[in-house]
Amino acid sequence: MQLNQTTMNVLKNFSTINDNLVVSAGNVVKSMGESRNIMAKATLDQEFPSGFGIYDLGEFLNVVSLVDSPTLGFTEDFATISDGSGRSRVKYFFSDPDILTSPTSDVKVSECEVSFTLNNETLNQLKRAGAALGHNSLSIRPDGKSLKLSIFAEENPTGNTYDTVIAGTFPEGAQFDLILNIQHLKMIAGDYEVEVSSKGVAHLTHDAECKMEYWIALEKSSKW
């Protein structure tokens, strides 16, 4: 098996969420942060022939990059990573999935009251604003018939803020302040459809090279 560029990009993205990775046979790969506040799911355009566990995903990706045109062969206990010529190879042993952090099922979100499109440009601008101001909190609240996204410091109500107004849908007359930690926005680059539930979770979906889904827990200070 050769990992295509889309699969490599997904695995690199998942390594920013958790070093652990448990892969099942097939084309669906999932990851979950150690604190369980973010979960990711990718539906790939290629399939893994068998399941395996990786303790350090970043290390695994570095090993794959050691050889040119890597081809992976899977056994129950390890993968053999060979170069295009067949002269060089690496034996990489798997970890027991039972000791790794991994999601067992998708997050069930019964109702999402707030929805909007978050394009890649706006997402990057929010991240840059957070870095420039030294703030980690992202607020989502109504602004007339639109939504206001604000970067602010929860611990300092008089601190500097960054605001941007975008189109969105939500119940008429609803008052809310839904807060995400911007450090949890570890999505692969792209435009996302965002649905936010008052029950405490945001669901983000992206469908380009492959379908990506992320579930991110809202901060406990959120209000509805």
N, C-alpha and C positions, 0 to 999 in steps of 0.2 A: 504494500500500500504506500502511495505517495501522498503526503499531506499537501493539498492545494493551498493557494495563497489565502483564500477566504478562511479555511480552517485554521491556518497559522495565525491570522489576524484575530480570530475568535479566541484561540488559546492564549495569545498574548494579552488580550483584554481580560480574560478570566484570571490570569496570573496577578492582575492588580486587585482582584476581589479576594482571592484566597490562593495560597500556594498549593493547598490540597486540591486534587481533582479525582473524581470517580467517574469513569466512562462506562456506559453500558453499550452492548452491541447495538448497532443501528446508527441513525444519523442525528439523534438528539443528545446534546451535551448540556449539563447544568452545573452551576457553581453557586456557592453560598458563602457569605462572609462569616468569619468566626463568631462574631457577635450576633449573627442571624438577622441583621437589619437590612441586608440586600441579598437578593437572589437573582440569578441570571439564567436564561435558557436560550439556546441557539438550535435552530433546525438547519442542519448543514445540507449541502448538495452532494456529500459523499458519506459513506457508511463505514463505521469501524466494525471489523469482523467479529470481535469478541470484547468482553468487558475487562477492565483493569483499573488499578488505582495508582496514582502518582502522589508522592509526598511533597515534592518540591517541583512545581510546574515550571518555574523559571529555569531551574537547572535542566529539566528535561528538554526545554526548548533550546537552551544553549548547546546541549549534547547533539540534538538533531542538526543544528547549524554547523557542527564540526566537519561534516562531510558534504561533498558536492552531490547534488541531485539525490537526496536521501530517500531510501526505500525502507519501509518498516515491515518487518515480519513479526508476527505475534505468537507467543506461546502462553501457557497459563501463568508462568512465573516471570517472564521477561520479554522485552522486545529486542530484536536484532536490527540495528540501524546500519545499513550498508550504503556505500557511495555508488555512483553510477557505473564505475568500472568493476565493482565487486571485490576490489583488492583491500579496501579498508572497511572495518565494521566496528560497531560498538554494541556491547551487550548491556542493556539497561534493565535493571530488576524493578519489578512493580512492588507496591506496598499493599498491605492488607486493607481493603476498603473499610473494614469495620473500625479501624483506628483513625479514619479520615473524616473531616467535616464535609458533608455533602447533603443536598436536599433529597428528601424521599418522595415529595410530591409538589405539585404546583400550588401557589398561593390562591386560595379561593376568595374572590372579591364579589360579593353579591350585588352591590350597587355603588356606582361612582357618580357623585353629584356634579363634579367639576371636570371639564375636559377642554383641552387646547392643543395646538400644534406648537412644539418647541423645535425650531429649526437649528441647525448646527451653528450658524452664526450667532444667534441669541444665546445658545448654551455656552459657547466659547466666551462671549462677552460677559456673561454672568460669572464664569470662573475667573476671568481676568479681573473683574471688579472685586471679587472676593479676595483674590491674592493682593491686589493693590491696597485695599482697605484693611486687610488682615481679619476679615469676618468670615464665618462659616455658615451663617444662617440664611436660608432663602425662604421668604414669605410669599405666599400666594393668597391674594385677597381681592374682593370686588372693587372695581373703579368705574362707577356708572354701569354701562352694559359691557365693559371690557374687564380684563384682569390686570392687576398690577403685580409684577414680580419685583421683589425688593431684596437686596443684599444688606444685611444689618447685623449688629451685635446684640444678641439677646440680653447680655449682662449689662449693656449700657444703652438705655433708651434715648439718650441725647447724643449718641455717637453718629458718625458720618454714615450715610446710606447711599445706595445706588438703586434707582428705580427704572423700570421699563414697562410700558403698557402694551399688551397684546390682545388679540381677539380670543374669545373663549365662550363657553356655554356653562351656565349654572342656573339653579332655580331662581326665579324672579323674587327679589326682596331678601334673598339669603345673605346672612352676615357670617363671615368666616375669616379665619387667619390660619392657613395650613402651612406648616413649617417643615422644611427639609434641611438636613445638613448637606451643604453643597459638596463636602468631601465624599459623600456617598454617591454622587452622580458620576459613576465610573463607567459610563456607557461607551461603546465603540462609536467612532465619529459617524454622524448622520443626523437626519431629521427624525423626530419622534412624535408620535401621537401619545398624549399624556391623559390619563384618567386618574382622578384623585377621589378617594373615598373618605367620608367623614369617619369611617371606622378605623382610620389610621394607616392607610397604605396608598402609595402611588404606583400605577401600572404604566410602564412606558414600552411602546412597541415601535419597531423599525423593520422595514422590509426592503432590502436592496439586494446585495449579493446573497444574503440569506436572511431568514426571519430571526430577529433578536427581540427578546422580551426581558424586562427587568421589573422587579417588584422591590420598592424601597419604602421602609417604614417611616412614617411621619414622626416628628419630635413630639414628646409628651406635652409640650407647651402649646400645641395646636389647639385652635378653638373652632367650634361650629355652633 
